[in-house]
Amino acid sequence: MTASREIKTGKQDTELNDDEQDIVAMIINGDDHELNFLQTVDSITLAKIAAGTFNMEYFAKRELAGRGQDDNAVWVGFEKAAEIHGITE
């Protein structure tokens, strides 16, 4: 199993944070349906995400704030969600 983790992540198991380990486990177990949205992302954007020049965290927070949801996708209202995610625009 270690070899497939190295292939998929380019990192050794000990270098993976908890979120990365969860994603690798989902892929290995064939339960990666939550990642299917990446298939619809254009290649230029994927390349920017991979290079670290596209801040997905910011855009995810902005989207959650726009939906009025907190970090657990629970409705808290638009103003509270914006405050939670630090969105000021």
C-alpha positions in Angstrom: 0.0 0.0 0.0 2.9 2.4 0.6 4.0 2.3 -3.0 0.6 3.3 -4.3 0.5 6.2 -1.8 3.9 7.4 -3.0 2.7 7.2 -6.6 -0.5 9.0 -6.0 0.9 11.8 -3.8 4.6 12.0 -4.6 5.2 12.1 -0.9 6.2 9.5 1.7 3.5 8.4 4.1 5.1 10.3 7.0 4.9 13.6 5.0 1.2 13.4 4.6 -1.0 15.5 6.8 -4.3 14.1 8.1 -6.4 15.5 5.2 -4.0 14.2 2.6 -4.1 10.8 4.3 -7.9 10.8 4.2 -7.9 11.6 0.5 -5.3 8.9 -0.3 -7.4 6.4 1.7 -10.5 7.3 -0.2 -8.7 6.8 -3.5 -7.1 3.5 -2.5 -10.5 2.2 -1.2 -12.3 3.3 -4.3 -14.4 5.8 -2.4 -13.2 8.9 -4.2 -16.6 10.0 -5.5 -16.1 13.2 -3.5 -13.2 14.1 -5.7 -15.2 13.6 -9.0 -15.7 17.4 -9.3 -12.1 17.7 -10.3 -12.9 16.0 -13.6 -14.9 19.1 -14.6 -12.1 21.6 -13.7 -10.2 22.8 -16.8 -6.5 21.8 -17.1 -5.1 25.3 -16.7 -6.8 25.7 -13.3 -5.8 22.2 -12.3 -2.2 23.0 -13.2 -2.4 26.2 -11.1 -3.8 24.3 -8.1 -1.1 21.7 -8.4 1.6 24.4 -8.6 0.1 26.1 -5.5 -0.6 29.3 -7.3 -4.4 29.0 -7.1 -5.8 29.2 -3.6 -8.5 26.6 -3.5 -9.1 27.2 0.2 -10.0 30.8 -0.4 -12.5 29.9 -3.1 -14.0 27.1 -1.0 -14.5 29.5 1.9 -16.0 32.1 -0.4 -18.4 29.6 -1.8 -19.4 28.3 1.7 -19.9 31.9 2.8 -22.1 32.5 -0.3 -24.2 29.5 0.7 -24.4 30.7 4.3 -22.7 27.6 5.7 -20.0 27.1 8.3 -16.9 24.8 8.1 -19.2 21.8 8.5 -21.6 22.8 5.7 -24.2 23.7 8.3 -26.5 26.7 7.6 -25.5 29.6 9.9 -26.7 32.5 7.7 -24.8 34.7 5.3 -23.3 37.2 7.7 -22.1 34.6 10.2 -20.7 32.4 7.4 -18.8 35.4 6.0 -17.4 36.1 9.5 -16.4 32.4 10.1 -14.6 32.2 6.7 -13.1 35.7 6.9 -14.8 36.9 3.7 -15.2 40.6 3.7 -16.2 41.4 0.1 
